[in-house]
Amino acid sequence: MNDISIARWPVGGRGGSRFSIRINQWFKLIAVTLLFAIWVGLPLFMGVLWSLVDPDHPWSYPHLFPEKLSFYHWEHAFKYTDIVPAIGRSFFIAFCSTLLAFALALPTAYALGRMSFPGKEAIKIVILLPIMLPGMVVALFLGRTFIMLGLSQTYIGVILGHALLGLPYMLRILIISFESIPQEVVDAADNLGAGIWTKLKEIYLPLIMPGFLAGSLFTFIASIEEFNISFVIGSPSIQTITTILFSYLGYNFVRTSSSVISLILIIPNLLILFLFEKYFKSQYMSAALGKV
């Protein structure tokens, strides 16, 4: 009997260990879910409530929730503001600035990711410096330069400004993508007589596609949410979602109207993020790994 009980003891121990691991995993999942709900869900929920406050029944202390809900502020935003054309302008500018940032970043990222030369690591740090500068400072310097070049209050000027804003994100991610390409694949292509354009088409572009999508996501969302450059270079001729939003966040702060515009700004970005995570990321990652 003693032998049997001793033989069975490790099995029970392993079962208890698996049970404790499962409990620990569930605890972490619940903790992350609660953190996400408080950090993201609660602000979104409050924004939705503020956007639905009935103007005839203001929401104030001590009421925990609005007394009455209404779509008045949504109807007002779409009827009396330039929000619908501004949405189209914002997405058009974001799309063009993302493509331009990729075109500008590609040769530099290739050089920094695949070549060796003095000062390479220092350049990698320098290209990130624009992110550390205050946005309004960058916008004012660009605005003055664009006025001299005749690009102020033009789509070309705003697109170029947004592309320069997203360039550090695109560059950094593409550099890492080029560095992660196995040298054996490039050497095999060289041994088979592939030229630079063949390698670019068959090796580099497919393998950096995940990095391009990640950089595009950052650049696109940064462009959609950019206010300083849009205001300094584009206003008043070119109105975007953010310039309309900040008009409500000025001296005469209107919380209800600001909530409506904020949700209009956030919802498309969330949809793009979910689509990227669900479809594009997995598709191109598998395609890239298949090439390897």
Salt bridges, closest charged atoms under 4 A:
ASP54 OD1 - HIS57 ND1 3.95
GLU67 OE2 - HIS63 NE2 3.35
ASP82 OD2 - ARG89 NH2 2.98
GLU121 OE2 - LYS124 NZ 3.52
GLU179 OE2 - LYS124 NZ 2.43
ASP190 OD1 - LYS199 NZ 2.84
GLU277 OE1 - LYS281 NZ 3.86
